[in-house]
Amino acid sequence: MAIKNVVIIGGGISGLTTAYELTRRGHHVTVLDRRETLGGLARSVQIGDRDIERYYHFICGGDQNLIELIAELGLSARLHWRPGKTSYFVQGRMYPFTTPLDLLGFSAISLLSRIRFALHAARCRQMRNWQDIEHLTAQEWLLDTVGSEAYEVIWRPLLQIKFGRYYDQVSAPWLWHRVHRFSQSRHSLWRPEQLGYLEGGSQVLIDALAEFIVAGGGKIQGR
Ligand SMILES: Cc1cc2nc3c(=O)[nH]c(=O)nc-3n(C[C@H](O)[C@H](O)[C@H](O)COP(=O)(O)OP(=O)(O)OC[C@H]3O[C@@H](n4cnc5c(N)ncnc54)[C@H](O)[C@@H]3O)c2cc1C
């Protein structure tokens, strides 16, 4: 196999894992990033004497490649699994939203809408053929499956928070994958999902990848 010199633009998790795989195969990599700090969206910010994740990140039970990568880098002991806890804040009231029983008591929407919401979540869990919904936006798919009440109260605010003014252009497969991935962290329908967190945050993974790349002869801008 011919050894190649590869320049990777972007030192987020995609760029660093690509550089990691190439380094493992013996290629010479150079990672360039326009920021001084590596990690992209998964980077940390320093507050006082602590590094805090800029955005929250959790790992799901089905994120097999990521879990394997963490093991390869010798970080498994720093990966902790904790029961997730979700709540919805609607019209001045906080509703627990972790288990099916919580959903049953979610009186911000009608019982029929709660049932439609639950059926949609169960369908996402089972479904594999996302190609069938590729022609739909998440909004179109949700209005058709959960109905307008559950969409307006639960889904639309979440999509708006994440995507801003583009919220109605997000594809249905994105939403399916989001729910499907999350459901992989639930051992049974009645128990809360188990979510993984790296002690020290995603920065620990970013730093370990960077160290491996540099130790393998690669260059990272500024190092
Ligand atoms: C609030 C929030 C929560 C999230 N939670 C999760 C989660 O729990 N689990 C999960 O899996 N994902 C989560 N994500 C998504 C995850 O953060 C991203 O999918 C992932 O970090 C993207 O990595 P990336 O390397 O593809 O892109 P980025 O992280 O965007 O990295 C791109 C890098 O390229 C650099 N760059 C861009 N243009 C140039 C240029 N012209 N020249 C040089 N450098 C350049 C940037 O500075 C950046 O460092 C979350 C995202 C957010 C915002």
The ligand as a Gaussian input file, in Angstrom:
#p B3LYP/6-31G(d) Opt

LIG

0 1
 C      -26.246000      21.361000      21.318000
 C      -25.658000      20.176000      20.585000
 C      -25.739000      18.915000      21.149000
 C      -25.240000      17.809000      20.477000
 N      -25.321000      16.596000      21.079000
 C      -24.834000      15.510000      20.445000
 C      -24.841000      14.259000      21.085000
 O      -25.276000      14.144000      22.222000
 N      -24.360000      13.187000      20.423000
 C      -23.854000      13.301000      19.142000
 O      -23.420000      12.302000      18.568000
 N      -23.814000      14.499000      18.525000
 C      -24.285000      15.592000      19.134000
 N      -24.223000      16.803000      18.528000
 C      -23.691000      16.871000      17.166000
 C      -22.165000      16.835000      17.160000
 O      -21.640000      17.866000      17.988000
 C      -21.697000      17.065000      15.721000
 O      -22.352000      16.156000      14.848000
 C      -20.210000      16.848000      15.573000
 O      -19.462000      17.494000      16.592000
 C      -19.822000      17.383000      14.187000
 O      -18.453000      17.169000      14.017000
 P      -17.778000      17.577000      12.654000
 O      -16.319000      17.340000      12.805000
 O      -18.456000      16.915000      11.517000
 O      -18.082000      19.130000      12.481000
 P      -17.653000      20.338000      13.440000
 O      -17.692000      19.935000      14.865000
 O      -18.488000      21.488000      12.993000
 O      -16.138000      20.589000      13.057000
 C      -15.768000      21.252000      11.891000
 C      -14.391000      21.870000      12.151000
 O      -13.931000      22.424000      10.923000
 C      -13.384000      23.712000      11.179000
 N      -13.519000      24.453000       9.934000
 C      -14.659000      24.760000       9.279000
 N      -14.369000      25.447000       8.152000
 C      -13.025000      25.536000       8.095000
 C      -12.121000      26.118000       7.169000
 N      -12.560000      26.741000       6.063000
 N      -10.804000      26.049000       7.419000
 C      -10.339000      25.417000       8.533000
 N      -11.151000      24.847000       9.445000
 C      -12.474000      24.910000       9.225000
 C      -14.221000      24.250000      12.325000
 O      -13.512000      25.243000      13.044000
 C      -14.454000      23.004000      13.177000
 O      -13.439000      22.812000      14.158000
 C      -24.666000      17.953000      19.193000
 C      -24.557000      19.225000      18.616000
 C      -25.034000      20.332000      19.317000
 C      -24.881000      21.711000      18.690000

